Amino acid sequence: MKFSKLAEYYEKLEATSKRLELVDILSKLFKESDTSEIGKICYLIQGRVAPFFEPIELGMAESMVAQAVGRAYGHSKDEVIKHYRSKGNMGLTAQQLVLKSHLRGVIRKNRDHFEGGLSVSAVFDELLKIAKFSGAGTVEQKVSTLANLLKKLDPVSVKHVVNIPLGTLRLGIGDPTVMDALSLAKTGGKKLRPVIEDAYNKTSDLGFVAEVFFKKGQKGLSEIKLMVGKPVRPALAERMPNAEEVVKRMGDKFAAEPKFDGFRVQVHKNGDKVEIFSRNLEDMTHSFPDLAEGVLGEVKAKTAIMEGEAIAYNPETEEFLPFQETTKRRRKYKIAETAKALPLVMFAFDILYLNGKDITEETEIVRRKLLEKVVPKGNATIRIAEQRIISTAREISEFFNEAVSDGLEGLMIKKLDSPYKAGGRGFHWIKFKRASSGDLADTVDCVLLGVYAGKGKRTVFGVGGLLVGVYDEKNDSFVTICRLGTGLTDEEFKQVHEIAQKLKVSHQPARVNSKIEPSYWVEPKVVLEVYADEITKSPIHTAGEADGVGFALRFPRLVKFRESEKRPEDSTTVSEIKKLYELQFKRK
């Protein structure tokens, strides 16, 4: 496929925010796509040149892109930036410069390049080359490569290619929308969406899954297994209002483990290579060298994929340190010094792959026994989470109280005969947490959608309040649930301002459904943990909206930021909010 054809589809996608239209447009694009390019197209429509978990970023700031645009079309960097400030979008700026009459000579000179048109693969490969430049001279290499690429592209293609290195290709397309479109393109309907999603949950690589699907069909998808190096989308837990309800749901016997308040991590071991992924599939190996070293020395397996919780822990006092201390380990600089001052311990709680075999279909009992074999007692860094087999509400309460007194969040309760459900939510796992306040059975993970300007003493922060929402899984969008202005310290207000300035957009994002207009919108990327007294009905919020009334959080307060720990699509869903709303009445 010519990239100019893909750019035409970019234009169509950009022109709508309606999910059904997005799915229809994408399915037509996929039908026209060559099988060998379908994976690259899946990455490109999300503004990437690799799956999200791979640490491959184009890494170009506005000034670098402006320099490349200027070099391509005969302008200085300062002139390009001046145009950009007036336009508000570098892609539109570049497109306008291409079309200016005094640049026709440049266009004529390069017409032989772009009239035939570069292919999608050719453009993808050049962008990937830019992402992989490193070391001395990197800036010049990136700028010159992008400038040379832009010279060979038509004006519409230029507009969209320029936005990719800046991360400003905002088409409002989430993974579920892509999966629906892939099924529609191949089958004429969405019946294979669950099969595609299952393969995606095992690999977290939508481009790879799309390529297998288009080459080998449904049979190829069914053959996809876990692979060391490709993170598995984590299993999720349900909530229950009290211990008695847990027993009713889980049966005669079940497993209970402490619920740690740290980083959920997934460890991949392949011989002497270790990779560590965060809950949101980010490669964190570089940040946790002590954990990687512990895996190599203490995990008794040639190949393995394990899940656990990494937490700052004092082995001498057997004390779990607060989450605020653990978060200090997420950093890009002075990693070795911080690791020495604040060592982490990983408490492993599940194993998904062992010595070449995917074991997610094995029961919890079998997986636990295998985990105990590869994580011996007495390890210093990679330990195994305590597990008790219990059967009564009283035992749940006793274990829960022990965990809370140790500074932990509560318990994870698991069915003994359940497999590991990658990316799935169900009653095979139940989280039983200490409610921070009020009557809610749990906190709510919300997504930052917009910011209100500060007033009074908050003027200095630039932020007076936040518009937050939750994930609407049926429509692959984000819906509002409350305005948040309490629970933030002065430092957190400053932090929100810094984050929001990087994500600020000029208009309401395509994936946001809101009746409320904040001072300005932000891209829905940051997750905040919030607690509230209760969930009520509200005519101004869109979460679970029916007949003009949605759900809202009453007296919401911030618990903590989870911007690097969770993807926005893994925040609390509308269906979960409905369950929490119903649980309130069962608790009373």
C-alpha positions in Angstrom: 0.0 0.0 0.0 1.2 3.5 -0.8 1.6 5.7 2.3 -0.5 8.4 0.6 -3.5 5.9 0.7 -2.9 5.4 4.4 -2.8 9.2 4.9 -6.2 9.4 3.2 -7.5 7.1 5.9 -5.9 9.1 8.6 -7.9 12.1 7.3 -11.2 10.1 7.5 -10.3 8.8 11.0 -9.4 12.3 12.2 -12.8 13.6 11.0 -14.9 11.5 13.3 -15.1 10.5 16.9 -18.0 8.0 16.5 -16.8 4.6 17.4 -18.9 2.7 14.8 -17.6 5.0 12.1 -14.0 4.5 13.3 -14.5 0.7 13.2 -16.0 0.9 9.7 -13.2 3.1 8.3 -10.5 0.9 9.8 -12.0 -2.3 8.5 -12.0 -0.8 4.9 -8.3 0.2 5.5 -7.5 -3.3 6.6 -9.3 -4.8 3.5 -7.1 -2.7 1.3 -3.9 -3.5 3.2 -1.2 -6.0 2.1 -0.9 -8.9 4.5 2.8 -8.2 4.9 2.0 -4.6 6.0 -1.0 -5.1 8.3 1.1 -5.2 11.5 3.0 -2.0 10.6 -0.3 -0.3 9.8 -1.7 -1.3 13.2 1.3 0.3 14.9 1.2 3.4 12.6 -2.4 4.3 13.3 -1.5 4.5 16.9 1.5 6.7 16.2 4.1 4.0 16.9 6.7 1.9 15.2 6.6 -1.0 17.7 4.3 -2.5 20.3 3.7 -0.4 23.4 5.9 -2.6 25.6 9.0 -2.2 23.4 11.2 0.7 24.6 11.4 2.1 21.0 10.4 5.7 20.9 11.2 8.2 18.1 12.4 10.6 20.7 12.1 13.9 18.8 11.2 17.2 20.6 9.4 20.0 18.9 12.6 21.9 18.1 14.1 18.8 16.4 11.0 18.3 14.3 10.8 22.0 13.5 14.5 21.8 12.3 13.7 18.8 10.1 10.6 20.5 8.6 12.6 23.7 7.9 15.4 21.8 6.3 13.0 19.9 4.1 11.2 23.0 2.8 13.8 25.8 2.9 12.9 27.5 6.2 14.8 28.2 9.4 13.8 26.4 12.6 12.6 29.7 14.1 10.3 30.3 11.2 8.8 26.9 11.5 8.3 27.3 15.2 6.6 30.7 14.6 4.1 29.0 12.2 3.6 26.2 14.7 2.7 28.6 17.5 0.0 30.1 15.4 -1.3 26.8 14.1 -1.0 24.7 17.3 -0.1 21.6 15.4 3.3 20.8 13.8 1.7 18.5 11.1 -0.6 21.3 9.9 2.3 23.7 10.0 4.4 21.4 7.8 1.5 20.8 5.4 1.0 24.5 5.0 4.7 25.1 4.3 4.7 22.4 1.6 1.7 24.1 -0.1 3.2 27.6 -0.1 3.7 28.9 -3.5 7.4 29.8 -3.0 8.1 26.2 -2.2 6.9 24.9 -5.5 10.4 24.6 -6.7 11.2 22.1 -3.9 8.0 20.2 -4.8 8.9 20.0 -8.5 12.4 18.9 -7.7 11.1 16.0 -5.7 7.9 15.2 -7.6 9.4 12.1 -9.1 9.8 10.8 -5.5 6.3 11.3 -4.3 4.1 11.0 -7.4 4.9 7.3 -7.5 4.6 7.3 -3.7 6.5 5.7 -1.0 5.0 2.5 0.4 3.8 2.1 4.0 6.8 -0.2 4.7 9.3 2.4 3.3 8.0 5.1 5.6 7.7 2.7 8.5 11.3 1.6 8.1 12.6 5.2 8.0 10.7 6.1 11.2 12.0 2.9 12.8 15.5 3.9 11.8 15.0 7.3 13.5 13.9 5.6 16.7 17.0 3.4 16.8 19.6 6.1 16.4 21.7 6.4 19.5 25.0 7.7 20.7 27.1 10.6 19.4 25.5 12.6 16.5 22.0 11.2 17.2 20.2 14.6 16.9 21.7 15.3 13.5 20.9 11.8 12.3 17.3 12.0 13.4 16.8 15.5 11.9 18.4 14.7 8.6 16.6 11.4 8.2 13.2 12.9 8.9 13.9 15.9 6.6 14.9 13.5 3.7 11.7 11.5 4.3 9.5 14.5 4.3 10.9 15.7 0.9 9.6 12.5 -0.6 6.0 12.7 0.7 2.9 14.4 -0.5 1.4 17.3 1.6 -1.3 15.1 3.3 1.2 12.4 4.2 3.6 15.1 5.5 0.9 16.3 7.9 0.5 13.0 9.6 4.1 11.7 9.5 5.3 14.9 11.3 2.9 14.2 14.1 4.2 10.7 14.7 7.6 11.6 16.3 5.9 14.2 18.5 3.2 11.7 19.8 0.5 14.1 18.5 -1.2 11.7 16.1 -4.5 11.8 18.0 -7.0 9.7 16.1 -9.0 8.5 19.1 -8.4 4.8 18.4 -8.0 2.2 21.2 -7.1 -1.4 21.0 -10.7 -2.7 21.2 -11.6 -0.6 18.2 -8.8 -2.0 16.2 -9.7 -5.6 17.2 -13.4 -5.0 16.1 -12.1 -3.7 12.8 -9.8 -6.6 12.2 -12.7 -9.0 12.7 -15.0 -7.0 10.5 -12.4 -6.8 7.7 -11.9 -10.6 7.5 -15.3 -12.0 8.4 -17.8 -9.2 7.7 -18.8 -9.2 11.4 -17.3 -8.9 14.9 -17.7 -12.6 15.9 -14.0 -13.2 16.0 -13.2 -10.2 18.3 -13.0 -12.5 21.4 -10.5 -14.8 19.6 -8.4 -11.9 18.5 -8.5 -10.4 22.0 -7.4 -13.7 23.5 -4.3 -13.8 21.3 -3.7 -10.1 22.1 -4.0 -10.8 25.8 -1.3 -13.4 25.6 1.2 -11.3 23.6 0.2 -7.6 24.1 1.3 -7.1 20.5 -1.6 -6.0 18.3 0.6 -5.7 15.2 1.9 -9.3 15.6 -1.7 -10.6 16.2 -3.0 -8.8 13.1 -0.3 -10.2 10.9 -0.9 -13.8 12.1 -4.7 -13.3 11.7 -4.4 -12.1 8.1 -1.9 -14.8 7.1 -3.3 -17.8 8.9 -6.8 -16.9 9.9 -8.6 -18.1 13.1 -6.5 -21.2 13.2 -3.3 -19.1 13.4 -4.8 -17.1 16.3 -5.7 -20.3 18.2 -2.0 -21.4 17.9 -0.6 -18.3 19.6 0.8 -19.1 23.0 2.7 -17.1 25.6 6.2 -16.0 24.5 9.0 -15.0 26.7 9.7 -11.4 26.0 6.2 -10.4 25.1 4.3 -9.4 28.3 1.0 -11.0 29.1 -1.9 -8.7 29.9 -2.4 -9.2 33.6 -5.4 -11.0 35.0 -7.9 -8.7 36.9 -10.0 -9.3 40.0 -13.6 -8.7 41.0 -14.8 -7.1 44.2 -17.1 -8.4 46.9 -18.8 -6.4 49.7 -18.0 -8.7 52.7 -16.3 -12.0 53.7 -19.7 -13.8 53.8 -20.3 -13.0 50.1 -16.8 -14.1 49.2 -17.4 -17.6 50.8 -20.7 -17.9 48.9 -19.0 -17.1 45.6 -15.7 -19.2 46.1 -17.1 -22.4 47.5 -15.7 -24.8 50.2 -12.0 -24.0 50.0 -10.0 -21.2 48.4 -6.6 -19.6 48.5 -5.9 -16.2 50.2 -2.8 -14.1 49.8 -1.7 -10.7 51.1 -2.5 -7.8 48.7 0.7 -5.8 48.5 0.7 -2.0 47.8 3.7 -1.8 45.4 4.4 -2.3 41.7 2.8 -5.2 40.0 5.5 -6.7 37.9 5.8 -9.5 35.3 9.2 -11.1 35.1 10.4 -12.9 32.0 13.5 -15.1 32.3 15.2 -16.6 29.3 18.5 -18.2 30.2 20.7 -15.3 31.4 18.4 -12.6 30.0 15.8 -11.0 32.3 13.1 -8.5 31.3 10.7 -6.9 33.8 7.4 -5.3 32.7 5.1 -3.1 34.7 1.4 -3.5 35.0 0.9 -1.2 32.0 3.3 -3.3 30.0 6.2 -0.9 30.2 9.7 -2.4 30.1 11.1 -1.5 33.6 14.2 -3.7 33.5 16.6 -0.8 33.6 14.9 0.7 36.7 15.0 -2.5 38.7 18.6 -4.0 38.3 18.4 -5.5 41.8 15.3 -7.5 40.9 16.9 -8.6 37.6 20.0 -9.8 39.5 17.8 -11.6 42.0 15.9 -13.4 39.2 19.1 -14.7 37.7 20.5 -15.9 41.0 17.4 -17.1 42.8 14.8 -18.4 40.2 15.3 -22.1 39.5 14.1 -22.2 35.9 15.7 -21.9 32.5 12.7 -20.0 31.1 9.8 -18.6 33.0 7.2 -15.9 33.2 6.2 -15.0 36.7 4.0 -12.3 38.3 4.6 -10.6 41.6 4.5 -7.4 43.5 7.7 -5.4 44.0 7.7 -3.4 47.1 10.3 -1.5 49.2 10.9 -3.8 52.2 13.2 -3.8 55.2 14.3 -7.5 55.7 15.8 -6.8 59.1 12.5 -5.5 60.6 10.3 -7.4 58.1 8.6 -4.1 57.5 6.7 -3.2 54.3 7.5 0.4 53.4 4.7 2.8 52.2 3.9 3.0 48.6 5.3 6.5 48.5 8.7 5.0 49.3 8.4 2.3 46.7 7.5 4.9 43.9 10.9 6.5 44.4 12.3 3.4 42.5 10.7 4.6 39.3 13.4 6.8 37.8 15.7 7.2 34.9 18.8 8.5 36.7 20.9 7.5 39.7 19.3 4.0 39.5 22.2 2.1 41.2 22.4 4.5 44.1 18.6 4.4 44.7 18.5 0.6 44.4 21.2 0.4 47.1 19.4 2.9 49.4 15.9 1.5 48.8 16.1 -2.2 47.8 13.1 -3.9 46.4 11.7 -7.4 47.2 9.4 -9.1 44.7 6.8 -11.3 46.2 5.9 -13.8 43.5 2.2 -14.9 43.4 1.8 -16.7 40.1 3.7 -18.4 37.3 2.4 -18.5 33.7 5.1 -20.1 31.7 7.8 -22.6 32.7 10.7 -24.2 30.8 9.1 -23.8 27.4 5.5 -24.5 28.4 2.5 -22.2 28.7 0.8 -23.2 31.9 -2.0 -20.6 32.1 -4.6 -23.3 31.6 -3.4 -25.3 34.7 -5.3 -24.7 37.9 -4.3 -22.4 40.7 -3.2 -25.4 42.8 -0.9 -26.7 40.0 0.6 -23.3 39.2 1.3 -22.6 42.9 3.1 -25.9 43.3 5.3 -25.1 40.3 5.9 -21.6 41.6 7.1 -23.0 45.0 9.6 -25.2 43.1 11.2 -22.4 41.2 11.2 -19.8 44.0 12.8 -21.5 47.0 12.3 -20.4 50.6 15.1 -18.3 52.0 15.6 -16.2 48.9 16.7 -12.6 49.6 15.1 -10.8 46.7 12.6 -13.0 44.9 10.3 -14.4 47.5 7.0 -16.2 47.3 3.9 -14.6 48.6 2.3 -16.3 51.6 -0.8 -18.4 50.7 -3.3 -19.9 53.0 -6.0 -22.4 52.1 -9.1 -21.3 54.0 -12.9 -21.8 53.9 -14.7 -19.5 56.3 -15.6 -15.8 56.6 -13.9 -15.8 60.0 -10.6 -17.0 58.5 -10.8 -14.3 55.8 -11.3 -11.6 58.5 -8.5 -12.9 60.6 -6.0 -13.0 57.7 -7.3 -9.6 56.4 -6.7 -8.0 59.8 -3.1 -9.4 59.9 -2.4 -8.0 56.4 -3.7 -4.6 57.3 -1.8 -4.5 60.5 1.4 -5.1 58.4 0.6 -2.1 56.3 -0.8 -4.0 53.3 -4.0 -3.3 51.4 -5.9 -6.4 52.2 -6.2 -9.9 50.5 -6.4 -11.5 47.1 -8.7 -14.5 47.2 -8.4 -17.1 44.4 -10.4 -20.1 43.3 -8.3 -23.3 43.6 -9.5 -24.8 40.3 -9.2 -21.6 38.2 -6.8 -21.1 35.2 -5.0 -17.8 34.7 -7.2 -15.5 32.6 -4.9 -13.2 30.8 -6.5 -9.7 30.5 -9.7 -11.1 31.9 -11.8 -10.1 34.9 -13.8 -12.7 36.7 -14.6 -14.3 40.0 -11.6 -16.6 39.8 -9.8 -13.8 41.7 -11.4 -11.4 44.2 -9.7 -8.5 45.8 -10.7 -7.8 49.4 -9.4 -4.4 50.3 -9.5 -2.0 53.2 -11.8 0.8 52.2 -10.1 4.1 52.7 -13.2 6.0 53.8 -16.9 6.0 53.5 -19.1 3.1 52.4 -17.4 2.1 49.1 -16.0 -1.4 49.0 -12.9 -0.2 47.1 -11.2 2.8 45.7 -11.7 3.8 42.0 -9.0 4.1 39.4 -9.9 7.2 37.4 -8.5 8.8 34.3 -7.5 12.4 34.1 -9.6 14.0 31.3 -9.4 17.8 32.0 -8.1 20.5 34.2 -9.8 23.5 35.8 -7.7 26.7 36.2 -6.7 27.5 39.8 -8.4 30.3 41.8 -7.4 31.9 45.0 -4.3 30.3 46.6 -4.3 27.6 43.8 -3.6 30.2 41.2 0.1 29.7 41.8 -0.3 26.0 40.9 -2.1 26.6 37.6 -4.6 23.9 38.7 -7.7 24.3 40.8 -9.5 21.0 40.1 -9.6 18.0 37.8 -12.2 16.4 35.6 -11.8 12.6 35.8 -13.6 9.7 34.3 -13.6 5.9 34.0 -13.3 3.5 31.0 -16.4 2.6 29.0 -15.4 -0.8 27.7 -18.4 -1.2 25.4 -17.6 2.0 23.5 -13.8 2.1 23.9 -14.1 5.6 25.4 -13.7 7.5 28.6 -16.7 8.9 30.5 -16.8 11.5 33.3 -17.6 10.5 36.9 -16.5 13.5 39.1 -14.7 16.7 39.5 -11.8 16.3 41.9 -10.3 19.2 44.0 -9.5 17.7 47.4 -7.0 15.3 48.7 -4.1 16.9 46.7 -1.1 18.4 48.5 0.6 21.5 47.2 3.2 19.3 45.6 0.6 17.1 43.9 -1.1 20.2 42.5 2.3 21.2 41.0 2.7 17.6 39.7 -0.7 17.7 38.0 0.2 21.0 36.4 3.4 19.6 35.0 1.7 16.4 33.7 -1.2 18.3 32.3 0.9 20.7 30.3 2.6 17.8 28.5 -0.8 16.2 27.6 -2.8 19.4 27.0 -4.9 19.4 23.8 -6.8 22.2 22.0 -10.1 20.3 21.8 -12.1 17.5 23.5 -10.3 14.2 22.7 -12.2 11.9 20.4 -12.4 9.1 23.0 -13.9 11.3 25.7 -17.6 11.5 26.2 -18.5 14.5 28.4 -21.2 17.0 29.1 -18.8 19.2 31.1 -16.2 21.6 29.7 -13.1 22.0 31.8 -10.7 24.9 31.4 -8.7 22.7 29.1 -8.6 19.0 28.0 -5.8 16.6 28.3 -5.1 13.3 26.5 -6.6 10.5 28.6 -3.3 8.8 29.7 -2.9 9.4 33.5 -4.6 7.2 36.1 -5.4 8.4 39.6 -6.6 6.3 42.5 -9.6 8.0 44.1 -11.8 7.2 47.1 -15.2 8.5 47.8 -18.0 8.2 50.3 -20.4 6.6 47.8 -21.5 6.4 44.2 -24.6 8.4 43.4 -26.7 9.2 40.2 -26.0 12.5 38.4 -27.4 14.3 35.4 -24.1 16.0 34.6 -21.8 12.9 34.3 -21.7 10.3 31.5 -20.5 7.2 33.3 -23.1 4.5 32.7 -25.5 7.2 31.4 -29.1 6.1 30.8 -32.0 8.4 30.3 -29.8 11.4 30.8 -28.4 10.2 34.2 -25.0 8.8 34.9 -23.0 7.7 37.9 -20.9 10.1 40.0 -18.5 9.8 43.0 -19.7 11.7 46.1 -16.9 13.5 48.1 -14.0 12.2 46.0 -10.5 12.5 47.3 -7.1 11.6 45.7 -5.3 8.6 47.1 -2.3 8.5 44.7 -1.1 8.9 41.2 -0.9 5.7 39.1 0.2 7.4 35.8 3.1 5.0 35.2 1.6 1.9 36.9 -1.6 1.5 34.9 -2.8 2.0 31.4 -6.0 4.2 31.1 -7.8 1.2 29.6 -7.1 -0.7 32.7 -8.7 1.8 35.0 -12.1 1.1 36.6 -14.7 0.3 34.0 -18.3 1.4 33.8 -19.5 -2.1 34.6 -17.4 -2.1 37.7 -18.9 1.2 38.8 -22.3 -0.3 38.4 -21.3 -3.3 40.6 -19.8 -1.0 43.2 -23.0 1.1 43.2 -25.0 -2.1 43.9 -22.6 -3.4 46.5 -23.2 -0.2 48.6 -26.7 -1.4 49.3 -25.6 -4.9 50.2 -23.1 -3.5 52.8 -25.7 -1.4 54.6 
